Amino acid sequence: MLFDIYAPARILFGPGSTYRLGEEVAALGKRILLVTGRQSLKQSGNIERITQPLAVAGIETVAFDEVSPEPVTTTVDAGRRRAREESCAVVVGVGGGSVLDVAKAIAGLGHAEGETREYLHGREITTPGLPFVAVPTTAGSGSEVTQSVVLVDPETGKKSSLRNDRWLPRVAVVDPILTMSMPRELTAQTGMDALTHAVEAYTSRWANAYTRSLSREAVRLIVQNFYTAHKLPGRRDARESMLLGSMLAGMALNVARAGAVHALAHPIGTRYGLGHGLVCGILLPYVAEFNLAVVEGEYAELARHAGLVSAGVPEHEAAGRFVHYLRRLTNRLKLPEKLGPLGLIAEDIPNLVEAAMDSSSLAANSRKATRQDLAAILKRSL
Ligand SMILES: [Fe+2]
């Protein structure tokens, strides 16, 4: 067996772990760029949970709150300029996947020359960046434990991912209390992103024993806690399990990569302005049906481990039940089940498929998917 993995250096997990944010950051530098979304941190009442431990530790904070839900490379450029002008030694990102991605890119390109979009298109990164500390406020992207970011090039409108071996956060502070104020719809959408990471990583061509142990447990945690976290937002145990599941899925994803859902979700999300988790959640059952023929054993194992079937159920039936569970899930979370009502039209399918064919996620998908296969998946989702 051969392994080639990148794993997070340090994770502080658990309710109240943000109390320790100040001392963790102070060990890396005294002046930080604090990257957040425009409003959510203030609206949720979480801002004091972040600023207080930083102030107690004597950290000087430069705020950068210009991140929008679909982050563009020019936002990263603005953050890099701010960090440089203000001589920030550390970047701390507090928010959902978009905020963490922007903060990670600001840190990673902290000493680099040129525009961010050049790096999105393949320019080599030759300089080490600034230390980056990630604090997620949603249970979805897993960005706190990955070395990749997804950004939109405003000149082409295209969404691409950018990865670098040195971009794993120095510290991830993962506190479920910060996710408790998420509204229901965001809980549903971000949770679907996490579940998709777990399922795609588990069945990826690049999966190994390390990633499978993480993604299998992530599927169990999410399956067993998703409804509760959605229906009873104040249930701390369910929130904690969802955040743990999302984080473990991110660790698996960072090594095993995703699959056809993610290959299609990026162009669809940008084309129709739809949330990433929402698109993933709608596509997941269609792609799972397509993959079923080659990953029946894996789906059966996930169904058993998550407690969807008992141990004695035959493989074929267990795998079918897993796909059935995914099919019912969007409906039970009150999310749309089709992309047609959200804007997808048949005439757009060839262009969307073409964009998906370039994606590195597609190369990791367990079953080889042709243009015709992807088009058929999208037609079924209309
Ligand atoms: Fe994702």
Residues whose N, C-alpha, C, O or C-beta is under 5 A from the ligand:
A	BS01	LIG	D193
